[in-house]
Amino acid sequence: MRKVNIILVGYGNVGKAFLKLIQQKEEVCQEKYGLDLRVAAVVRRQKALIYCQPQKPGRVLEKLQDNVEGKNSANWEENVSLEEIIDTFQPGVLVECTPTDSKTGGPGLQYIRLALDRDWNVVTANKGPLVMDFQGLMDKARQKNLSLKISGATAAALPTIDVALNSLAGSEILKFEGIVNGTTNFILTKMGEGSNFSDALKEAQERGIAETDPSQDVDGWDTAYKVLLLTNAIFFTSKSLSDVKVQGITHINPALIQESQKEGKKLKLLGRMSRRGEDFSLEVVLEAINKTHPLFYVDGTEKGITFETDTMSTITVIGGKSDPTGTAAALLKDLINIYM
């Protein structure tokens, strides 16, 4: 049995879902994968819950729940640095779940660099650091013979990067396009059923599908991040956001929905990469697709991606939960695969 120390940075919806999931999957991780997952610390907003002896996930959740109920048994320590925490424990996996900041990389960029410098593997759901310095972070991980896993940042529960790098190994990917944002797909599906944009967005927010500030989703940027990260990961390129043409759905004309339906088509927000040799084209585009398109029936919060290859023809993957549990599952999958 291999003991794996975990430091969780970021205790929002995804961080909370991750802790619950590793508690639920504790026996599976032990019996099927031989991994004894132990939580060394939970870090949030200059506070940290630290254990001298890393604890089982259930014990950590118990203390955190006591804290919510006012029993204060969680003992959050103030103004503690991540560097101090990392240096306290035998290296394991840093699970990085802080909010995305694509302009600076946010604190997550420094957290990931620090973890790799201190010989910790990293799994992350945070797109910001990867958008800012993908090549630098990956080079650092390779030089240190460590893993930096990013499924949680590339459509989460939908296995995009896994398919591209593992299932399609040996094939040349000529093109991919995907519906990789559940919020925009839900809104477009509801509009196709007769709702207007505002009502569809409001419903998405009420159901917890869309954020209070949904601009990253509806303006197309979340999809752009994923197209960028997938391209850089698959082809070892150093593309930046300036290389992606981005279109959103904010100003969509309802008449466009009706017109596409009359033609037997559906409007979808597609993230697309196509290449000819070393010439790459990256874009996020609102497009009407017909029934022959592999992603035509991807509706609601579902996601999907299709790859065109030279030797395996077209490969399409559909599904994946668009919620914190789906993202947490991607983090756990990456953590497990580090040791397989």
C-alpha positions as CSV (number, residue, x, y, z in Angstrom):
1,M,0.0,0.0,0.0
2,R,1.4,3.4,-1.0
3,K,0.7,6.3,1.3
4,V,0.1,9.5,-0.7
5,N,0.2,12.8,1.1
6,I,-2.3,15.4,-0.3
7,I,-2.3,19.2,0.1
8,L,-5.5,20.7,-1.1
9,V,-5.2,24.4,-2.1
10,G,-8.6,26.1,-2.7
11,Y,-11.6,25.2,-0.6
12,G,-14.4,26.4,-2.9
13,N,-17.0,24.1,-4.5
14,V,-14.5,22.0,-6.4
15,G,-12.2,21.6,-3.4
16,K,-15.1,20.6,-1.2
17,A,-16.3,18.1,-3.8
18,F,-12.8,16.6,-4.1
19,L,-12.6,16.0,-0.3
20,K,-16.0,14.3,-0.3
21,L,-15.1,12.2,-3.4
22,I,-11.8,10.9,-2.0
23,Q,-13.7,9.9,1.2
24,Q,-16.3,8.0,-0.9
25,K,-13.6,6.4,-3.0
26,E,-11.2,5.5,-0.2
27,E,-11.7,1.8,-0.3
28,V,-11.5,1.7,-4.1
29,C,-8.3,3.6,-4.1
30,Q,-6.8,1.2,-1.6
31,E,-8.1,-2.1,-3.0
32,K,-7.9,-1.4,-6.7
33,Y,-5.0,1.0,-6.9
34,G,-3.0,0.3,-3.7
35,L,-3.2,4.0,-2.7
36,D,-3.7,5.2,0.8
37,L,-4.7,8.8,0.4
38,R,-4.0,11.1,3.4
39,V,-4.8,14.8,3.7
40,A,-1.9,16.7,5.1
41,A,-3.4,20.2,4.8
42,V,-6.4,22.2,3.4
43,V,-5.4,25.7,2.4
44,R,-7.8,28.6,1.8
45,R,-7.4,32.4,1.8
46,Q,-4.3,32.7,4.0
47,K,-5.7,30.1,6.3
48,A,-4.7,26.5,6.6
49,L,-6.0,23.4,8.3
50,I,-2.8,21.4,9.0
51,Y,-2.2,17.9,10.4
52,C,1.1,16.9,12.0
53,Q,0.1,13.4,10.9
54,P,-1.8,13.4,7.6
55,Q,-5.4,12.2,8.1
56,K,-7.9,10.1,6.3
57,P,-10.3,12.2,4.2
58,G,-13.3,11.2,6.4
59,R,-11.6,12.6,9.5
60,V,-10.8,15.9,7.8
61,L,-14.4,16.3,6.6
62,E,-15.6,15.5,10.1
63,K,-13.6,18.3,11.6
64,L,-14.6,20.7,8.8
65,Q,-18.2,19.9,9.4
66,D,-17.8,20.6,13.1
67,N,-16.4,24.0,12.1
68,V,-19.4,24.8,10.0
69,E,-21.6,23.9,12.9
70,G,-19.8,26.2,15.2
71,K,-17.8,23.7,17.2
72,N,-14.5,25.2,15.9
73,S,-12.6,21.9,16.0
74,A,-11.0,22.5,12.6
75,N,-8.4,24.9,14.0
76,W,-7.6,27.0,11.0
77,E,-4.2,28.6,11.3
78,E,-3.9,32.2,10.1
79,N,-1.3,33.7,7.8
80,V,0.6,30.4,7.2
81,S,2.6,30.1,4.0
82,L,2.2,27.3,1.6
83,E,6.0,27.0,1.5
84,E,6.1,26.2,5.2
85,I,3.3,23.6,4.8
86,I,5.0,21.9,1.8
87,D,8.3,21.6,3.6
88,T,6.7,19.9,6.6
89,F,5.6,16.7,4.8
90,Q,7.0,14.0,2.6
91,P,6.2,15.0,-1.0
92,G,3.0,13.7,-2.5
93,V,0.4,15.6,-4.6
94,L,-0.7,19.2,-4.5
95,V,-4.3,19.5,-5.6
96,E,-4.7,23.0,-6.9
97,C,-8.3,24.4,-7.0
98,T,-8.0,28.1,-6.7
99,P,-10.1,30.4,-9.0
100,T,-9.0,30.9,-12.6
101,D,-7.2,34.2,-13.3
102,S,-6.1,34.1,-17.0
103,K,-4.5,37.6,-16.9
104,T,-1.8,37.0,-14.2
105,G,-2.2,33.3,-13.5
106,G,-3.3,34.2,-10.0
107,P,-1.8,32.7,-6.8
108,G,-2.2,29.3,-8.4
109,L,0.7,29.9,-10.7
110,Q,3.1,30.5,-7.8
111,Y,1.6,27.5,-5.9
112,I,2.2,25.1,-8.8
113,R,5.8,26.4,-9.3
114,L,6.5,26.1,-5.6
115,A,5.1,22.6,-5.4
116,L,7.2,21.4,-8.4
117,D,10.3,23.1,-7.0
118,R,9.8,21.1,-3.8
119,D,9.3,17.8,-5.6
120,W,5.5,17.6,-5.3
121,N,3.4,16.3,-8.1
122,V,0.5,18.5,-9.1
123,V,-3.1,18.0,-10.3
124,T,-5.0,21.1,-11.1
125,A,-8.5,22.3,-12.2
126,N,-7.1,25.9,-12.5
127,K,-6.8,27.1,-16.1
128,G,-5.2,30.4,-15.3
129,P,-1.6,29.2,-14.5
130,L,-1.7,26.9,-17.6
131,V,-2.8,29.7,-19.9
132,M,-0.1,32.0,-18.6
133,D,2.9,29.6,-18.5
134,F,2.0,26.2,-19.9
135,Q,5.4,25.5,-21.4
136,G,7.3,26.7,-18.4
137,L,5.3,24.6,-16.0
138,M,5.5,21.5,-18.1
139,D,9.2,21.9,-18.6
140,K,9.8,22.3,-14.9
141,A,7.7,19.1,-14.2
142,R,9.7,17.1,-16.8
143,Q,13.1,18.4,-15.6
144,K,12.1,17.3,-12.0
145,N,10.6,14.0,-13.2
146,L,7.3,14.9,-11.7
147,S,3.7,14.9,-13.0
148,L,1.6,18.0,-13.7
149,K,-1.9,16.7,-14.6
150,I,-4.5,19.0,-16.1
151,S,-7.7,17.0,-16.9
152,G,-9.6,19.2,-14.5
153,A,-8.8,22.2,-16.6
154,T,-9.5,20.7,-20.0
155,A,-13.2,19.8,-19.8
156,A,-13.0,18.0,-16.5
157,A,-15.1,14.8,-16.5
158,L,-15.0,14.7,-20.4
159,P,-11.8,12.8,-21.2
160,T,-10.3,15.1,-23.8
161,I,-6.5,15.2,-23.1
162,D,-6.5,11.5,-22.1
163,V,-8.0,10.5,-25.4
164,A,-5.6,12.7,-27.4
165,L,-2.4,11.7,-25.7
166,N,-3.1,8.0,-24.8
167,S,-5.9,6.6,-26.9
168,L,-4.7,8.3,-30.1
169,A,-1.0,7.7,-29.5
170,G,0.7,7.1,-32.8
171,S,-1.9,8.8,-34.9
172,E,-1.6,12.3,-36.2
173,I,-4.4,14.6,-35.0
174,L,-5.4,16.8,-37.9
175,K,-8.3,18.6,-36.2
176,F,-10.5,18.6,-33.1
177,E,-13.6,20.4,-32.3
178,G,-15.6,20.3,-29.1
179,I,-18.5,21.5,-27.1
180,V,-16.5,21.9,-23.9
181,N,-18.5,24.4,-21.9
182,G,-21.7,23.1,-20.2
183,T,-23.1,26.5,-19.4
184,T,-23.2,27.8,-23.0
185,N,-24.5,24.4,-24.3
186,F,-27.3,24.5,-21.7
187,I,-28.3,28.1,-22.7
188,L,-28.3,27.3,-26.4
189,T,-30.3,24.1,-25.8
190,K,-32.9,26.1,-23.8
191,M,-33.1,28.8,-26.5
192,G,-33.7,26.1,-29.0
193,E,-36.7,25.1,-26.9
194,G,-38.1,28.6,-26.9
195,S,-36.4,30.4,-24.0
196,N,-34.7,33.8,-24.5
197,F,-31.1,34.3,-23.5
198,S,-31.8,36.0,-20.2
199,D,-34.2,33.4,-19.0
200,A,-32.0,30.5,-20.0
201,L,-29.0,32.1,-18.2
202,K,-31.1,32.7,-15.1
203,E,-32.2,29.1,-15.1
204,A,-28.6,27.9,-15.5
205,Q,-27.6,30.1,-12.5
206,E,-30.5,28.8,-10.4
207,R,-29.5,25.2,-11.1
208,G,-25.9,25.9,-10.2
209,I,-24.7,25.3,-13.8
210,A,-23.6,28.9,-14.4
211,E,-21.5,31.1,-12.1
212,T,-22.9,34.3,-10.6
213,D,-20.6,36.1,-13.0
214,P,-21.0,33.9,-16.2
215,S,-19.0,36.2,-18.5
216,Q,-16.0,33.7,-18.9
217,D,-18.5,31.1,-20.2
218,V,-20.9,33.1,-22.3
219,D,-18.2,35.3,-23.8
220,G,-16.4,32.2,-25.0
221,W,-13.3,32.5,-23.0
222,D,-13.6,29.3,-21.0
223,T,-13.9,27.4,-24.3
224,A,-10.9,29.4,-25.6
225,Y,-8.8,28.4,-22.6
226,K,-9.5,24.7,-23.2
227,V,-8.8,24.9,-26.9
228,L,-5.5,26.6,-26.1
229,L,-4.5,24.1,-23.4
230,L,-5.4,21.1,-25.5
231,T,-3.4,22.4,-28.5
232,N,-0.3,23.1,-26.4
233,A,-0.6,19.7,-24.6
234,I,-1.1,17.6,-27.7
235,F,1.4,19.3,-30.0
236,F,3.9,20.7,-27.5
237,T,3.4,24.2,-28.8
238,S,3.6,27.5,-27.0
239,K,0.4,29.2,-28.3
240,S,-1.2,32.0,-26.3
241,L,-4.7,33.4,-26.0
242,S,-3.9,35.9,-28.7
243,D,-3.7,33.0,-31.1
244,V,-7.4,32.1,-30.5
245,K,-10.2,33.8,-32.3
246,V,-13.0,34.0,-29.8
247,Q,-16.8,34.4,-30.2
248,G,-19.4,34.2,-27.5
249,I,-23.2,33.8,-27.3
250,T,-24.1,37.0,-25.4
251,H,-25.4,38.9,-28.4
252,I,-27.0,35.9,-30.1
253,N,-30.0,36.8,-32.3
254,P,-33.1,34.5,-31.5
255,A,-33.9,34.6,-35.2
256,L,-30.6,32.8,-35.8
257,I,-31.9,29.9,-33.6
258,Q,-35.2,29.8,-35.5
259,E,-33.5,29.9,-38.9
260,S,-31.1,27.0,-38.0
261,Q,-34.0,24.9,-36.7
262,K,-35.9,25.4,-40.0
263,E,-32.9,24.0,-41.8
264,G,-32.7,21.0,-39.4
265,K,-29.6,22.3,-37.7
266,K,-28.6,23.3,-34.1
267,L,-26.5,26.3,-33.0
268,K,-23.5,25.2,-30.9
269,L,-20.5,27.0,-29.5
270,L,-17.6,25.0,-30.8
271,G,-13.9,25.2,-29.8
272,R,-11.9,24.2,-32.8
273,M,-8.3,23.5,-33.7
274,S,-7.3,22.6,-37.2
275,R,-3.8,22.3,-38.6
276,R,-1.9,22.0,-41.9
277,G,1.6,21.0,-41.1
278,E,2.9,23.5,-38.6
279,D,0.2,26.0,-39.4
280,F,-2.4,26.0,-36.6
281,S,-5.9,27.6,-36.5
282,L,-7.6,28.0,-33.1
283,E,-11.1,29.4,-32.7
284,V,-14.2,29.5,-30.7
285,V,-17.2,29.9,-33.0
286,L,-21.0,29.9,-32.9
287,E,-22.0,27.6,-35.7
288,A,-25.1,25.8,-37.0
289,I,-24.3,22.1,-37.4
290,N,-26.5,19.4,-39.0
291,K,-27.4,15.9,-38.0
292,T,-24.4,14.4,-39.7
293,H,-22.1,16.2,-37.3
294,P,-20.8,14.0,-34.5
295,L,-21.8,16.5,-31.8
296,F,-25.3,17.3,-33.1
297,Y,-27.0,15.4,-30.3
298,V,-24.9,16.9,-27.5
299,D,-27.5,18.9,-25.6
300,G,-28.1,20.5,-22.2
301,T,-25.0,20.4,-19.9
302,E,-23.4,17.6,-21.8
303,K,-20.1,18.1,-23.5
304,G,-18.3,16.3,-26.4
305,I,-15.2,16.4,-28.5
306,T,-14.4,14.9,-31.9
307,F,-10.9,14.2,-33.2
308,E,-10.0,13.8,-36.9
309,T,-6.9,11.7,-37.3
310,D,-4.8,10.3,-40.2
311,T,-5.0,6.6,-39.2
312,M,-7.9,6.2,-36.8
313,S,-10.5,8.2,-38.8
314,T,-12.8,10.2,-36.6
315,I,-13.1,9.6,-32.8
316,T,-15.8,11.2,-30.7
317,V,-16.3,11.2,-27.0
318,I,-19.5,12.5,-25.4
319,G,-20.7,13.1,-21.9
320,G,-19.1,14.2,-18.6
321,K,-20.7,15.9,-15.7
322,S,-20.6,19.7,-15.7
323,D,-20.5,20.3,-12.0
324,P,-18.0,20.3,-9.1
325,T,-18.2,16.6,-8.7
326,G,-17.3,16.0,-12.3
327,T,-14.3,18.3,-11.9
328,A,-13.3,16.5,-8.6
329,A,-13.5,13.2,-10.4
330,A,-11.1,14.4,-13.0
331,L,-8.7,15.5,-10.3
332,L,-8.9,12.1,-8.6
333,K,-8.4,10.3,-12.0
334,D,-5.3,12.3,-12.6
335,L,-4.0,11.7,-9.0
336,I,-4.5,7.9,-9.5
337,N,-2.8,7.9,-12.9
338,I,0.3,9.5,-11.4
339,Y,1.0,6.3,-9.6
340,M,-0.2,3.8,-12.2
